[in-house]
Amino acid sequence: MGWLDILTGGFAGRVVDRVADMLPNRRAERQQEHERLMGQQATNTAEVQSSQGGVIGFVRSWRSVVGLLCGVALAWQVIVRPILVALFPSVGWFGYASEEMALIGRILLGMLGLGI
């Protein structure tokens, strides 16, 4: 028993209980709506995965190829080429221009989600 029930002789508790019974139960409604939406989302996801399985596989494969090529180009310009130039200065090692490296960097950062 709360202090309000003690002061009112239990009358306040009965009033609160009656008012609570008259009000709609929004929590249960929200929970049911959430469960319905989650079920719908699972159904939609399954439909997309089944209908576009080939397209998703293609997107994954070309992204990995582009990422691999950008990574190789960056590794050549930043790591391998400077070492080879230092070891064999007489050989004219191929290098990328600054504009090409900027493009490679933008593509690589964009694929990583850090695009500028």
N, C-alpha and C positions, 0 to 999 in steps of 0.2 A: 504494500500500500504506500502510495506517495503522500506527500504532505498535503496536496490538494484534496485527496480523498479523505484524509483525516479531518481537514477543516470543514468539508462539505458533507461528511457522513457517508461517503461513497457515491453521492449523487453525481459528482464530476466524472467519475470513472464510467458510470452508466451512460452519461450523455456522450462522452467521447467514443464509447463503443458503438452507440447507435449512429452517430455521425459517420464513423468509419465504415459501418455496414452500408450506409446509403451512398457513399462515394464509390465511383468505379475503381476497380483495381488496375491501375495503369501499369504497374510493374509486371503483372501477368500478361497484359496485352503487349507490352514491349518485348517481353521474352518470347511470346508466340510469334510476333512479327520478325524478330531476329532469327529464330529458328527457320521460319519460312524463307527468308531472304538467303540464309546460308545454304539451304537446300537448293534454291534456285541457282545460286552461284556455282555450286558443285555441278549441277546439271549443265549449265552453260559452259563451264570449263571442260567438261567431258565431251560435249558436242564439238567445241572448237578443236580440241586435241585430236578427235577422231576424224573430223572433216578436213583438217589442214595439216595432217601429219607430214606429208611430203614437203610442203612449203616451209614448215618450221625447220625441218632437217636441212633444207637448202640454205636457209638464212643462217643457221648455225655454222654450216660448212664454209660459206663465203666469208663470214666474219672472222673465223679462225684463220683462213688463208690470208686475208688482208692484214690481220694483226701480226701474223708470222712474218709476212713480207716487210711490214713497217718495222718490226723489231729487228729483223736481219739488217735492213738498211741503216737503222740507227746504230746498231752494234758495229757495222762496218765503218761508219763515219767517225764514231766516237772512240771505239776501242781498238779495232783491228788495224785500220789504216794508219793511225799515229804510230803504232808499234812497228809496222812494216816500213814506214817512212824513216823511223829512227834506225832500224836495222839495215835497211837497204836504201840509202838516200839517192843513189844514182838511177833507180827505177822510177818511172813516172806513174805512181799509183793513182788510179781513178778515184776521184772524190766528187761529192755532190756540192752544188752551189748553195749559197745560203738560202735562196728562195726555195730550192727543192727541199732542203732540210726543214724549212719552216712549214712547208706543206706536209711533209712526212710527220713532223711533230704534231701538227694540228689534227691530222687523221688519227694518229695513235692516241692522242689525248681525248679526242672525241669518242673513240671506241671504248676507252676506259671510263667514259662518263665524266671527264674533267675538261670538256671542250671549252674553248674560249670564244 
